Amino acid sequence: MRRIRFTEDQIIGVLREHEAGVKTADLCRKHGISDATFYTWKSKYGGLTVSDAARL
C-alpha cells in the first residue's frame, strides 16, 4: 500500500471536519488514516489555522 503524505493544510482540514461534528472513526476511514495518526495530528495541529501552521 502506498503511503500518502498529507500537507499541513489538509491536516487542518481534517481537524476542522472533526470540530464540525464528524465522528473520528468516520474521518479516519474517509481519509485512510489510523486513529493514532488522527490523535497525533490533533495534539500537534489542534487549534491552529492554516496561516498559523505556515509559520511552523
VENVENBEL-V113834 format. One record per residue. N is the residue number from 1. RES is the residue in three letters. BURIAL is 1 if it has 24 or more other C-alpha atoms within 12 Angstrom, else 0. D_FIRST is the distance of its C-alpha to the first C-alpha in Angstrom with 1 decimal. Layout:
n: <N N>
res: <RES RES>
burial: <BURIAL BURIAL>
d_first: <D_FIRST D_FIRST>
This chain:
n: <1 2 3 4 5 6 7 8 9 10 11 12 13 14 15 16 17 18 19 20 21 22 23 24 25 26 27 28 29 30 31 32 33 34 35 36 37 38 39 40 41 42 43 44 45 46 47 48 49 50 51 52 53 54 55 56>
res: <MET ARG ARG ILE ARG PHE THR GLU ASP GLN ILE ILE GLY VAL LEU ARG GLU HIS GLU ALA GLY VAL LYS THR ALA ASP LEU CYS ARG LYS HIS GLY ILE SER ASP ALA THR PHE TYR THR TRP LYS SER LYS TYR GLY GLY LEU THR VAL SER ASP ALA ALA ARG LEU>
burial: <0 0 0 0 0 0 0 1 0 0 1 1 1 1 1 1 0 1 0 0 0 0 0 1 0 0 1 0 0 0 0 0 0 0 0 0 1 1 0 0 1 1 0 0 1 1 0 0 0 0 0 0 0 0 0 0>
d_first: <0.0 3.8 6.4 9.3 12.8 15.5 19.1 22.0 23.3 20.2 20.2 23.9 23.5 21.3 24.0 26.7 25.2 25.5 29.0 29.9 29.4 25.9 24.8 22.2 20.2 20.3 19.2 16.2 15.1 16.0 14.2 11.0 12.3 13.9 17.7 18.1 16.4 18.8 21.8 21.1 21.2 24.2 26.1 25.4 25.8 27.8 31.0 30.3 30.7 28.9 31.9 31.9 28.3 29.2 31.9 29.6>
